[in-house]
Amino acid sequence: MFFQRMILACVCCLGLLTGVAASDEPRPVDVTTLVEVEIATLAVAIDGSPVVLLREPGANRVIPIFIGHAEAQAIALGLRGQRFPRPLTHDLFGNIFDALDVTLERVFVDDLAGGAFLGMLELRVAGLAAPVRVDSRPSDALALAVRSGASIHVAPKVLDAAAQIDYRGLDDELVTALGVTVSAVTDELREALSLPEQDGLLVTDVTGAAADQGLAAAALLLSVNGETPSSPMHYLELVNATEEGEKARLRFWQDGEEHEIELATDQAPRRRVPPPPRGGLQPS
């Protein structure tokens, strides 16, 4: 009962902060029909609204989901791995989950209602056999997912509806695909990291199969399937242009040598979660 009361209090706080009503009976979700995706980057819809781009592995397409400006900033900070000694709202809930021995395992963007996307959190609570599911705005769910490493699952009808949204990419944003996060490389970074004078993108984070094959942060990504990416968004486009059934070929410079790896495009690698800064959790 103690854990259940604590979780209920946490859920009520989440509802108050995000504007989502906490319910004892969340809507049913058929998780077997959902598609696992990875967050690629942020972009802007034609009307100027921020969107988060979700890469659907295997389908070679990117799906935009509308989010609020505050949530866009929260997701951007999470994508960059930026954490602050005094936690922001979504960091705070990560701290609450940790303190209560709760794990955010999965987030869902599972339905549409009145033109709005609906989301849900799936929490694993110590002492409870079944997971706890909580209604959430998709933007808040995604902001929590990038901080926790939780997997992201989207309903096919949401993917189809969101595919109709027109957007434009932002060249100054980080982009992730295949577990490889890249950014533009500046002259200062090139000099600091002793990178060669070749066109390419800076690898800022790596997880999943790419990391298993030796690619690491601070490498220079030279080409994808034989073509040099001119921007982070171009990298995403090249990955999505990989022929169905083929693996994406990534060539990169690292530690003074050039290497090439092949990565399956039908997977959504988990994001590595940076440790909280010292002082983020204070003992009582």
C-alpha positions in Angstrom: 0.0 0.0 0.0 2.9 2.4 0.7 4.2 2.1 -2.8 0.8 2.4 -4.3 0.1 5.6 -2.3 3.4 7.1 -3.3 2.9 6.3 -7.0 -0.6 7.8 -6.9 0.9 11.0 -5.4 3.5 11.0 -8.1 0.9 10.5 -10.8 -1.3 13.3 -9.4 1.7 15.6 -9.4 2.5 14.7 -13.0 -1.1 15.4 -14.0 -1.0 18.8 -12.3 2.3 19.8 -14.0 1.5 18.6 -17.4 -2.2 19.3 -17.6 -3.1 15.6 -18.0 -5.8 14.2 -15.8 -4.6 11.1 -13.8 -7.0 8.2 -14.1 -7.3 4.9 -12.3 -8.4 3.3 -15.5 -6.2 4.4 -18.4 -7.4 3.6 -21.9 -6.5 0.1 -23.1 -3.5 -0.2 -25.4 -2.8 -3.2 -27.7 1.0 -3.0 -27.4 1.4 -5.8 -30.0 0.3 -3.5 -32.7 2.7 -0.6 -31.8 5.8 0.2 -33.7 9.1 1.0 -31.9 10.8 4.2 -33.1 13.7 6.3 -32.1 13.8 10.1 -31.7 15.8 11.5 -34.6 15.7 15.3 -34.0 13.6 18.4 -33.7 12.1 20.3 -36.6 9.5 22.9 -37.4 6.2 22.4 -39.1 5.2 24.7 -42.0 3.0 26.8 -39.6 6.0 27.4 -37.3 5.0 24.9 -34.6 7.8 22.7 -33.2 7.7 19.0 -34.0 9.8 16.0 -32.9 10.9 13.7 -35.7 10.5 9.9 -35.0 12.4 7.5 -37.2 10.5 4.4 -38.0 13.0 1.6 -38.4 12.6 -0.6 -41.5 10.1 1.7 -43.1 12.7 4.3 -44.1 10.5 7.2 -43.1 10.5 9.9 -40.5 7.3 10.9 -38.7 6.7 14.4 -37.2 4.7 14.8 -33.9 3.5 18.2 -32.8 4.9 19.3 -29.4 4.8 22.5 -27.4 7.7 25.0 -27.3 8.6 24.2 -23.7 8.6 20.5 -24.4 10.7 21.1 -27.5 13.3 22.8 -25.4 13.1 20.0 -22.8 13.6 17.3 -25.5 16.4 19.3 -27.1 18.2 19.4 -23.7 17.7 15.7 -23.3 19.0 14.9 -26.8 22.1 16.9 -26.0 22.5 15.1 -22.6 22.4 18.4 -20.8 21.6 18.1 -17.1 21.5 20.8 -14.4 22.4 20.7 -10.7 18.9 21.9 -9.9 16.5 19.7 -11.9 14.1 21.1 -14.5 10.5 19.6 -14.5 11.2 16.4 -16.5 14.5 15.9 -14.7 12.6 16.2 -11.4 10.2 13.4 -12.3 13.2 11.2 -13.2 14.5 12.0 -9.7 11.1 11.1 -8.2 11.0 7.8 -10.1 14.5 7.0 -8.9 13.7 7.8 -5.3 10.5 5.6 -5.4 12.3 2.7 -7.2 10.2 3.2 -10.3 11.4 2.6 -13.8 10.0 4.2 -16.9 10.1 1.3 -19.3 8.1 2.4 -22.3 6.2 5.4 -23.6 3.4 5.2 -26.1 1.9 7.5 -28.6 -1.1 5.3 -29.1 -4.1 7.3 -30.3 -5.7 10.4 -31.8 -8.6 12.3 -30.3 -10.0 15.5 -31.8 -6.9 15.9 -33.9 -4.6 15.7 -30.9 -2.1 12.8 -30.3 -2.5 10.9 -27.0 0.4 9.4 -25.0 1.0 7.1 -22.1 3.7 6.1 -19.7 4.4 2.5 -18.7 6.1 2.4 -15.2 7.6 -0.6 -13.5 7.1 -0.3 -9.7 9.1 -2.2 -7.2 6.8 -4.5 -5.3 4.0 -4.5 -7.9 3.7 -7.4 -10.3 2.0 -5.5 -13.1 3.2 -2.3 -14.8 1.4 0.9 -14.0 0.2 3.0 -17.0 -0.4 6.7 -16.8 -2.0 9.0 -19.5 0.4 11.7 -20.7 0.8 14.2 -23.4 3.2 12.7 -26.0 5.5 15.7 -25.7 6.0 15.1 -22.0 6.3 11.3 -22.5 9.0 11.8 -25.1 10.9 14.4 -22.9 10.9 11.8 -20.1 12.0 9.0 -22.5 15.1 10.8 -23.7 16.2 11.2 -20.1 15.4 7.7 -19.0 16.3 5.6 -22.0 12.7 4.2 -22.2 11.7 2.7 -25.5 9.1 4.6 -27.6 6.2 2.9 -29.3 3.7 4.5 -31.7 0.4 3.2 -33.1 0.2 2.7 -36.9 -2.7 5.0 -37.2 -0.7 7.7 -35.5 2.2 7.1 -37.9 -0.1 7.4 -40.9 -1.8 10.5 -39.6 1.5 12.3 -38.7 3.0 11.4 -42.0 0.8 14.1 -43.6 2.4 16.9 -41.6 4.8 19.0 -43.6 8.0 20.2 -41.8 11.5 21.6 -42.4 14.6 20.4 -40.7 16.9 22.5 -38.5 20.5 22.3 -39.5 21.8 23.3 -36.1 20.1 20.5 -34.3 21.7 17.1 -33.4 20.3 14.2 -35.4 20.1 10.6 -34.3 19.6 7.5 -36.6 20.8 3.9 -36.1 22.0 4.9 -32.6 24.5 7.4 -34.0 24.1 11.0 -33.1 25.8 13.6 -35.3 26.3 17.4 -35.5 28.0 19.9 -37.7 31.7 20.1 -37.1 33.1 23.6 -36.4 36.7 24.7 -37.1 37.2 24.9 -33.3 36.1 21.3 -32.8 38.1 20.1 -35.7 41.2 21.6 -34.2 40.5 20.5 -30.6 39.8 16.9 -31.7 42.6 16.7 -34.3 40.1 15.8 -37.0 41.3 15.6 -40.6 40.4 18.3 -43.2 37.7 16.2 -44.8 34.0 16.9 -45.2 31.8 15.1 -42.8 29.9 15.3 -39.5 31.0 15.0 -35.9 29.8 11.9 -34.1 28.7 13.1 -30.6 27.1 9.9 -29.2 26.9 6.2 -30.2 24.8 3.3 -28.8 23.6 -0.1 -29.9 25.2 -2.0 -32.8 27.3 1.0 -34.0 29.0 1.1 -30.6 29.4 -2.7 -30.6 31.3 -2.4 -33.9 33.7 0.2 -32.5 32.3 3.6 -33.6 32.7 6.1 -30.8 32.0 9.8 -30.0 34.5 12.3 -31.5 34.8 10.3 -34.7 34.3 12.1 -38.1 31.5 10.5 -40.1 32.7 10.6 -43.7 29.9 9.0 -45.7 26.7 7.0 -45.6 26.3 4.5 -48.4 29.1 6.2 -50.3 27.7 9.7 -50.1 29.1 12.5 -47.8 26.4 14.0 -45.5 26.4 17.7 -45.8 24.3 18.3 -42.7 22.8 16.4 -39.8 19.4 16.3 -41.6 21.1 15.1 -44.8 22.6 12.2 -42.7 19.0 11.2 -41.7 17.9 11.4 -45.3 20.8 9.2 -46.4 20.0 6.6 -43.8 16.4 6.6 -44.9 17.4 6.2 -48.5 19.1 2.8 -47.7 17.6 0.1 -50.0 15.0 -2.1 -48.3 16.7 -5.3 -47.0 20.2 -3.7 -47.3 22.4 -2.4 -44.4 23.5 1.2 -44.2 27.3 1.5 -44.7 28.9 4.2 -42.5 32.5 5.2 -43.2 34.3 7.2 -40.6 37.6 8.5 -39.4 38.6 7.6 -35.9 42.0 7.5 -34.1 43.9 8.3 -37.2 42.4 5.6 -39.4 39.3 5.2 -41.7 36.8 2.5 -40.9 33.6 1.2 -42.3 30.7 -0.5 -40.5 27.3 -1.9 -41.7 24.2 -1.3 -39.7 20.7 -2.8 -40.0 18.1 -0.1 -40.5 15.2 -2.0 -39.0 16.2 -1.5 -35.4 15.7 1.3 -32.8 18.7 1.4 -30.5 18.2 2.5 -26.9 19.5 5.9 -26.1 22.3 6.0 -23.5 21.3 8.0 -20.4 23.8 10.5 -19.0 24.3 10.3 -15.2 22.6 13.0 -13.2 24.8 15.9 -12.1 26.1 15.9 -8.6 23.6 17.7 -6.4 20.6 16.6 -8.5 19.5 14.2 -5.8 19.9 15.3 -2.2 19.8 12.9 0.7 17.1 13.7 3.3 
